[in-house]
């Protein structure tokens, strides 16, 4: 049941059998329905989620009332609002399943207990966050320096699974273009 997260952690650090037992005894699995929110704006985020199955989007509502997707997450990725999780302040974001999903739930308080019992977990999360931060910097670079078409080509090349799994309007929101523009780009490609 926890094989995916244990394997993911072991890609970064070494776990003893006792560490694995501690994790499997402590962590929880949650089934999430399509369109179900794990977090809504105004709520304080208390959990980090490791995606076992499914796809999620992290988005905000702009001043004009439009949804702006800032992140997607799929299998073997972590997803949360780290600002709210670490600060204890209400979130500005919504975290929603775009398809039926299953996640491992890591509560903030439990995380600290696990760090005390399995100190190398802090290294694991540091390495995961370094990769995530690097990916966000690249995304910011793309937003400011590339056209929608260039962003789509790169995104489609690096993450073709998203292009097939998420509705076109969500992909357009993530890329910062209109669904109509995305439709033209996809038609041009074919």
C-alpha positions as a Markdown table, in Angstrom:
| # | Residue | x | y | z |
|---|---|---|---|---|
| 1 | Unk | 0.0 | 0.0 | 0.0 |
| 2 | Unk | 2.9 | 2.4 | 0.8 |
| 3 | Unk | 5.3 | 0.9 | -1.8 |
| 4 | Unk | 5.3 | 3.9 | -4.1 |
| 5 | Unk | 6.2 | 6.4 | -1.4 |
| 6 | Unk | 8.8 | 4.1 | 0.2 |
| 7 | Unk | 10.4 | 3.6 | -3.3 |
| 8 | Unk | 10.4 | 7.3 | -3.9 |
| 9 | Unk | 12.1 | 8.0 | -0.6 |
| 10 | Unk | 14.7 | 5.3 | -1.2 |
| 11 | Unk | 15.6 | 7.0 | -4.5 |
| 12 | Unk | 17.1 | 9.8 | -2.3 |
| 13 | Unk | 18.0 | 8.2 | 1.1 |
| 14 | Unk | 18.5 | 4.8 | 2.7 |
| 15 | Unk | 15.8 | 3.6 | 5.0 |
| 16 | Unk | 16.1 | 0.8 | 7.6 |
| 17 | Unk | 13.4 | -1.8 | 8.1 |
| 18 | Unk | 12.5 | 0.0 | 11.3 |
| 19 | Unk | 12.2 | 3.4 | 9.4 |
| 20 | Unk | 9.9 | 1.7 | 6.8 |
| 21 | Unk | 7.7 | 0.3 | 9.7 |
| 22 | Unk | 7.6 | 3.7 | 11.3 |
| 23 | Unk | 6.5 | 5.4 | 8.1 |
| 24 | Unk | 3.8 | 2.8 | 7.2 |
| 25 | Unk | 2.5 | 2.8 | 10.8 |
| 26 | Unk | 2.3 | 6.7 | 10.8 |
| 27 | Unk | 1.3 | 7.8 | 7.3 |
| 28 | Unk | -2.3 | 7.7 | 6.1 |
| 29 | Unk | -3.8 | 6.9 | 2.6 |
| 30 | Unk | -6.7 | 9.0 | 1.4 |
| 31 | Unk | -9.0 | 8.3 | -1.6 |
| 32 | Unk | -9.9 | 11.5 | -3.4 |
| 33 | Unk | -12.7 | 11.9 | -5.8 |
| 34 | Unk | -12.5 | 13.9 | -9.1 |
| 35 | Unk | -13.1 | 17.6 | -8.4 |
| 36 | Unk | -12.7 | 17.1 | -4.6 |
| 37 | Unk | -10.7 | 19.8 | -2.9 |
| 38 | Unk | -8.0 | 19.0 | -0.4 |
| 39 | Unk | -7.5 | 22.7 | 0.3 |
| 40 | Unk | -9.5 | 25.8 | -0.4 |
| 41 | Unk | -8.4 | 29.5 | -0.2 |
| 42 | Unk | -8.9 | 30.8 | 3.3 |
| 43 | Unk | -8.1 | 27.5 | 5.0 |
| 44 | Unk | -4.8 | 26.9 | 6.7 |
| 45 | Unk | -2.9 | 24.1 | 5.0 |
| 46 | Unk | -2.0 | 21.3 | 7.5 |
| 47 | Unk | -0.9 | 18.5 | 5.1 |
| 48 | Unk | 1.5 | 17.7 | 2.4 |
| 49 | Unk | 0.3 | 15.1 | -0.1 |
| 50 | Unk | 2.3 | 12.4 | -2.0 |
| 51 | Unk | 0.3 | 11.4 | -5.1 |
| 52 | Unk | 0.0 | 7.6 | -5.5 |
| 53 | Unk | -2.6 | 7.8 | -8.2 |
| 54 | Unk | -4.3 | 10.6 | -10.0 |
| 55 | Unk | -3.7 | 14.2 | -11.0 |
| 56 | Unk | -4.1 | 17.4 | -9.0 |
| 57 | Unk | -4.0 | 21.1 | -9.7 |
| 58 | Unk | -3.0 | 24.0 | -7.4 |
| 59 | Unk | -4.7 | 27.2 | -8.5 |
| 60 | Unk | -5.9 | 30.6 | -7.4 |
| 61 | Unk | -8.7 | 32.9 | -8.3 |
| 62 | Unk | -7.5 | 36.2 | -9.8 |
| 63 | Unk | -9.0 | 39.6 | -9.0 |
| 64 | Unk | -11.0 | 39.2 | -12.2 |
| 65 | Unk | -12.5 | 35.9 | -11.0 |
| 66 | Unk | -10.5 | 33.7 | -13.4 |
| 67 | Unk | -8.9 | 30.4 | -12.3 |
| 68 | Unk | -5.1 | 30.5 | -12.7 |
| 69 | Unk | -3.3 | 27.2 | -12.4 |
| 70 | Unk | 0.1 | 27.5 | -10.9 |
| 71 | Unk | 1.0 | 23.8 | -10.6 |
| 72 | Unk | 0.0 | 20.3 | -11.6 |
| 73 | Unk | 0.9 | 17.2 | -9.8 |
| 74 | Unk | 0.9 | 13.5 | -10.8 |
| 75 | Unk | 2.0 | 10.1 | -9.5 |
| 76 | Unk | 5.2 | 10.2 | -7.4 |
| 77 | Unk | 5.0 | 14.0 | -6.9 |
| 78 | Unk | 4.4 | 15.9 | -3.7 |
| 79 | Unk | 1.8 | 18.7 | -3.8 |
| 80 | Unk | 0.7 | 21.3 | -1.2 |
| 81 | Unk | 0.7 | 25.0 | -0.5 |
| 82 | Unk | 4.1 | 25.3 | 1.3 |
| 83 | Unk | 3.5 | 29.0 | 2.2 |
| 84 | Unk | 0.4 | 28.2 | 4.2 |
| 85 | Unk | 1.8 | 24.8 | 5.5 |
| 86 | Unk | 5.0 | 26.4 | 6.9 |
| 87 | Unk | 3.6 | 29.8 | 8.0 |
| 88 | Unk | 0.2 | 28.7 | 9.4 |
| 89 | Unk | -1.4 | 31.5 | 7.5 |
| 90 | Unk | -4.6 | 31.0 | 5.4 |
| 91 | Unk | -4.0 | 29.7 | 1.9 |
| 92 | Unk | -4.5 | 31.8 | -1.2 |
| 93 | Unk | -4.8 | 28.6 | -3.2 |
| 94 | Unk | -7.1 | 25.7 | -4.0 |
| 95 | Unk | -5.8 | 22.1 | -4.3 |
| 96 | Unk | -8.2 | 19.9 | -6.4 |
| 97 | Unk | -8.1 | 16.5 | -7.9 |
| 98 | Unk | -8.7 | 16.6 | -11.7 |
| 99 | Unk | -9.4 | 12.8 | -11.7 |
| 100 | Unk | -10.1 | 10.1 | -9.0 |
| 101 | Unk | -6.9 | 9.9 | -7.0 |
| 102 | Unk | -5.2 | 8.4 | -4.0 |
| 103 | Unk | -2.7 | 10.2 | -1.8 |
| 104 | Unk | -0.5 | 9.7 | 1.2 |
| 105 | Unk | -1.3 | 12.3 | 3.8 |
| 106 | Unk | 1.6 | 13.8 | 5.8 |
| 107 | Unk | 0.3 | 16.1 | 8.5 |
| 108 | Unk | 2.6 | 18.9 | 9.5 |
| 109 | Unk | 2.7 | 17.8 | 13.2 |
| 110 | Unk | 3.4 | 14.2 | 12.2 |
| 111 | Unk | 6.2 | 15.4 | 9.9 |
| 112 | Unk | 8.1 | 16.9 | 12.8 |
| 113 | Unk | 7.7 | 13.7 | 14.8 |
| 114 | Unk | 9.0 | 11.7 | 11.8 |
| 115 | Unk | 12.0 | 14.0 | 11.4 |
| 116 | Unk | 12.9 | 13.3 | 15.1 |
| 117 | Unk | 12.6 | 9.6 | 14.6 |
| 118 | Unk | 14.1 | 9.4 | 11.1 |
| 119 | Unk | 16.5 | 12.3 | 10.8 |
| 120 | Unk | 17.5 | 11.5 | 7.2 |
| 121 | Unk | 13.9 | 12.3 | 6.1 |
| 122 | Unk | 14.9 | 16.0 | 6.4 |
| 123 | Unk | 17.5 | 15.3 | 3.7 |
| 124 | Unk | 14.9 | 13.6 | 1.5 |
| 125 | Unk | 12.6 | 16.6 | 1.8 |
| 126 | Unk | 15.4 | 19.1 | 1.2 |
| 127 | Unk | 16.4 | 17.3 | -2.0 |
| 128 | Unk | 12.8 | 17.0 | -3.2 |
| 129 | Unk | 12.2 | 20.7 | -2.5 |
| 130 | Unk | 15.4 | 21.7 | -4.2 |
| 131 | Unk | 14.1 | 20.0 | -7.4 |
| 132 | Unk | 10.7 | 21.6 | -7.0 |
| 133 | Unk | 12.2 | 25.0 | -6.5 |
| 134 | Unk | 14.4 | 24.6 | -9.5 |
| 135 | Unk | 11.4 | 23.6 | -11.6 |
| 136 | Unk | 9.5 | 26.7 | -10.5 |
| 137 | Unk | 12.4 | 29.0 | -11.4 |
| 138 | Unk | 12.5 | 27.4 | -14.9 |
| 139 | Unk | 8.7 | 27.9 | -15.2 |
| 140 | Unk | 9.1 | 31.6 | -14.2 |
| 141 | Unk | 11.8 | 32.0 | -16.8 |
| 142 | Unk | 9.5 | 30.5 | -19.4 |
| 143 | Unk | 6.6 | 32.8 | -18.4 |
| 144 | Unk | 8.7 | 35.9 | -18.9 |
| 145 | Unk | 10.8 | 34.9 | -21.8 |
| 146 | Unk | 8.8 | 32.6 | -24.1 |
| 147 | Unk | 5.7 | 32.8 | -26.2 |
| 148 | Unk | 2.7 | 30.7 | -25.4 |
| 149 | Unk | 3.6 | 28.5 | -28.4 |
| 150 | Unk | 7.2 | 28.0 | -27.2 |
| 151 | Unk | 5.9 | 27.2 | -23.7 |
| 152 | Unk | 3.5 | 24.6 | -25.0 |
| 153 | Unk | 6.1 | 22.9 | -27.2 |
| 154 | Unk | 8.5 | 22.6 | -24.2 |
| 155 | Unk | 5.7 | 21.5 | -21.8 |
| 156 | Unk | 4.4 | 19.0 | -24.3 |
| 157 | Unk | 7.9 | 17.6 | -24.9 |
| 158 | Unk | 8.7 | 17.3 | -21.2 |
| 159 | Unk | 5.3 | 16.3 | -19.8 |
| 160 | Unk | 3.3 | 14.7 | -22.6 |
| 161 | Unk | 1.2 | 12.9 | -20.0 |
| 162 | Unk | -0.4 | 16.2 | -18.8 |
| 163 | Unk | -1.4 | 17.1 | -22.3 |
| 164 | Unk | -3.4 | 13.9 | -22.5 |
| 165 | Unk | -4.7 | 13.9 | -18.9 |
| 166 | Unk | -5.9 | 17.4 | -18.2 |
| 167 | Unk | -8.7 | 19.3 | -19.9 |
| 168 | Unk | -7.6 | 21.8 | -22.5 |
| 169 | Unk | -8.9 | 24.8 | -20.5 |
| 170 | Unk | -6.7 | 23.8 | -17.5 |
| 171 | Unk | -3.6 | 23.4 | -19.6 |
| 172 | Unk | -4.3 | 26.8 | -21.2 |
| 173 | Unk | -4.6 | 28.4 | -17.7 |
| 174 | Unk | -1.3 | 26.8 | -16.6 |
| 175 | Unk | 0.4 | 28.2 | -19.7 |
| 176 | Unk | -1.2 | 31.6 | -19.4 |
| 177 | Unk | -3.0 | 31.5 | -22.8 |
| 178 | Unk | -6.6 | 31.2 | -23.8 |
| 179 | Unk | -8.2 | 27.8 | -24.6 |
| 180 | Unk | -8.7 | 29.0 | -28.1 |
| 181 | Unk | -5.0 | 29.8 | -28.5 |
| 182 | Unk | -4.1 | 26.4 | -27.2 |
| 183 | Unk | -6.5 | 24.8 | -29.6 |
| 184 | Unk | -4.8 | 26.6 | -32.5 |
| 185 | Unk | -1.4 | 25.5 | -31.3 |
| 186 | Unk | -2.5 | 21.9 | -31.0 |
| 187 | Unk | -4.1 | 22.0 | -34.5 |
| 188 | Unk | -1.0 | 23.5 | -35.9 |
| 189 | Unk | 1.1 | 20.6 | -34.5 |
| 190 | Unk | -1.1 | 17.9 | -36.0 |
